[in-house]
Every structure is written in structure tokens, then in C-alpha cells.
Amino acid sequence: MTQASTPIPFDAEDPKNPVIVDGEVTWTFDADFLTSNWTCIWGRGCLGIHDDPSEELQQGCCSVGAELDGEDESRMISAMAAMIDPTLFQFHEVAVEGGVFANEKATNTRVVDGACIFLNRPGFDGGAGCALHLAAVDAGESPLEWKPSVCWQLPIKVDWVETSATTETATLRRWSRADWGDDGATMAWCCTEGDRAYVGDRPVIESLAEELIELVGNEVFVELKRRL
């Protein structure tokens, strides 16, 4: 399938993109992405974020440690890690011995054997994929409550701009290569490009409804869905 070599442009001024004012926040949305049939294809064709396509590794975007959003999230991840049943956490012993963070400030999760410490590899008896995600499902809870925010938000990105002392604009769009920093330029694949991941059976506004509600709130989400 054809892969785009540059990020898909997003024009916040395009009239097709809904603008919703919610108190002191003015939201702008990438309508093209939200109405697309993008879906996560981890483990079923995802090429990963290495410099070369690496579908066989089934690492998706977990080849690097997750960047954590401040001390509160770090404490939350630490607490959740301690709650994971070892049968669902391939690197449980490694975590007990050396922790789950990459540094003393706990700004990122550790990378172990080439991927995030929480990523169970293919063939693990407890199940491949994020141990935090698996533990949340096992507990009957939402993975959003267990995982780092950057993990459950991908491929959604929100850009915040302060417009006055009391107001902000927030642009919700698809994640792009540029959002990966310098590493984005060398990645063999970015899942929002090309058409490989646009194979879902529902539009993003439905398939990622839980994530969108968490980001924008229920009232804005309802209005957004009405407009789209």
C-alpha cells in the first residue's frame, strides 16, 4: 500500500473543521481524521516505529518508553504496575528488581530488550501487548485508567495555545511524524500516513469515543458528533 512521505496537513481554518466554544476553551477538530476509518492495527500489520518496517516484532509504538505527564501520572503508573498480576506481566521480575522507570525522575518508562517494560512479547502465556492494558481489562476497568496518557491518546494529539489570560484554543488532530521529534523523520512508517491503517469498520469518532470524551468532555463530544 502507498505510504505518505510527509505528515498529512491540517488547516485549523478549514471551514469543514468544527469549532466548538466550551467556556474558556475554543476547540478545533480535524474532521477528516475523525470521520475516517483509521483503526489501530497492532499485531495485524502494524509496521512499528523503527527505521525499517518491523511487523514481526509486534511492538507498534511501544519500541520506546512512554513519556509520562508529570509526577502525578508517574505515581499512578507506579501504583498500577504494583497491582498487575505477574501472570499478565512478562517483565514483572525485572520491574521488581529495577523498577519500571528509565530514570530517578520517572519521566519515562524503562526500555527492556528493545521495547517498553510493559510490553509483553508475542508468545507470552499471559498475552501479548501492554501489561497495563491487559491488567485493566482483567480487573473490569478501562485501560485509560491504567495506562500513560500518551499511550491511550495515540494517534490523537491536542495542541494547546493560550490566547489570553483566561482563554485557550485547543486543536485536536491526528498524530504526525513531527510529533515524534527528530525520530519521526527516520521512522519507516507512521500509522496516520498512507492507507494501511485506514481499514476500520467505524469512523474514529465512534471507535475512539471513550478517548475523545476523556479529552474534550461529554458535552463537547456530543456536539462534535452531531456536527460530524
N, C-alpha and C positions, 0 to 999 in steps of 0.2 A: 504494500500500500504506500501511497505517496506521503512523505513526511515533510512538513513545512520546515524551512531552514531558519526562519525568523519568527519571533513571537507574533501572535495574532493581534493586530492593532485594536485598541479600544478607544473610542471617542466619547467621552462623557457628555459632550454637547449634542450627540446624535439624537434627534427627536424621537427615535424609536425606543430609546432607553428611558424607562420610567424614572421620574424624580418624585420622591415622597418626602414631605417635611414631617418630622416627628419631634415636636418640641424644639429643642436647640440643635437638633441634628438634621441635616438635609442629606437624604440618601439618593445615590445614583446607582443604577444597576445595569450590568452587562446582559441585555435582553437576549442577544444572540446565543450566549452561552447557557443562560437559564432555560431557554426553550429548546436547546439542543438535546441529543440523546447520548451525551457523554456518560460513561459509566466506568468505574474502577475495574480494570481487568487484571488485577493482581492474581498471579498464579494461573492465568489463562491467556497468556500472550503479552503481558507487560514486559517491555524490553529493559526496564530498570533505568538507573541514572548514571551508570558507569560510562566511560568514554567509548566503550564498544557495547553493542547490544548484548544483553546477558539474560535472556529469558529463562534459561535453565537454572539460574540461581534462585529465582522466585523471591528476590529481595525488594522489588518495587522501588519505593523511595526510602527504604529503610537501610540503605547502604551506608548512611551517615547517622550519627547520633542526633536525636531530636533536640532542637534548641528550645529551652524552657523559658516560659514567660514570667520571670521573676521568682522571688523567694517563696511566695505562696504556692505557686504551681510546683516548685521543687519539693516542698514539704508534702504536697498532695501525692506526687508520684512516688516519693519515698514510702509513704504510708500504704499506698496501693500495692507497691512491689512486695511489701512485707505480708500482704494478705493473699497473694497468689498461691494457690495450691501447687506445690512442687511438681506434681504430675502434669501441670499445664505450663511449666516454665523450664525450658530446656537448660538455661544457664542459671538456674536457681543457686547451685553451689558456688558458682563464680560470683554471683551477686552477694551471697552471704560473706564470702571471703574478702571481696574488694569493693563492695557497694555497686550501685547502679549508675553513678555519675562519673563524668570524664575528668572532673577537677574538684577541688575543695569548695569552690563557689557554687557548684551544682548548676552550672549554666547549660549543660548538655548531658544527655545520656551517654553511657560508655559504648564504644565500639569494640566488639569481641569477635574475633575471627572474621573480620571484614564486614560486619553489619551491626546494627543496634543490638544491645544486650537483650532486649525484649523480643527480638525476632526469632521465633522457633523455626528451625530449618526444615526443608522437605524431608519427610520420613520420620520426624519426631513422633513418638507414640501419642503424646498429648495433643497433637495437632500442629500443623504448620501455621505460621502467621504470628501476629502480635500477641504475646502472652497476656498483656493487659486487656486486650480486646477479648480474648478467649475467657479470661477470668471474669470479666464483666458479664458476658453472656451466661457463663456458668452460674453466676450469682443472680441472674434475672434482672440485671441492671443495664442501663445504657452505657455503651462504650465511651460516650462523650464524657461521662463522669469519672472515667478511669484513665484515659489517655492524655498525653500532652496536647494542648490546644492546636499546635501546628500540625499534629498528625490527623486529628479529626476534621480540621478545616480544609486541608488539601482536597481538591485543587482550587478551593475558593481563597481569594485574597481580598482583604479590606484595607483600603488606603484612607487614612485619616488626615484631614487638613484643618487647622484652626483658622476660622475666618474672622473671628472677633474674640473679644474677651469672654464671650458667653456662647458662641456658636461654632459649630464644626460642620464640615462636609465629609461624608463617608462614601467612598466608591467601592462597590462590591463587584468583583470581576473574576475572571479565570486567572489562575496562577500562570506565570510565564517563565521563560528561561532567565530573564533578567532578575527575577525574584530569588533565584538560586545564587546570585552573586557571580563571582568570577567562574565558579564551577559550571554555571549554566551554559557558558559559551562552548564548553568542550563535551557536554553530555551528548551521547549518541541519540538520545530521544527524550522528549518532554511530552507527557501524556495528553496535554491540551492541544498539541500540534497535530497536523495530519488528520487522518480519519480512523486510525487503528482503534482508538478507544471510544469512538462515537458509534457504539453498537448496542446501546441500551434499549430497553423496551418502553421507557418512560422519559419524559423531559426531566432535566436536572431539578427544576423547581418542585417536582414530585419526589424524585429519588433521593434528593438531599434535603428534604423538607425539615427533618429534625435539626440538621446542622444550620440551615438558614434561619429557623426560628430562634435557635440559641444565639445567633449572631445579631439579628435585627429586631427580635421581639415578635410576639404573635400578631399584634395589631398591624405592624408594618408588613409582615409576611402575608397576612390575609389580603391587604390592599394590593400588594405586589402581585399575588396570584390572580386577583381579579383583573388587574390591568393586562397581564400577560395572557 
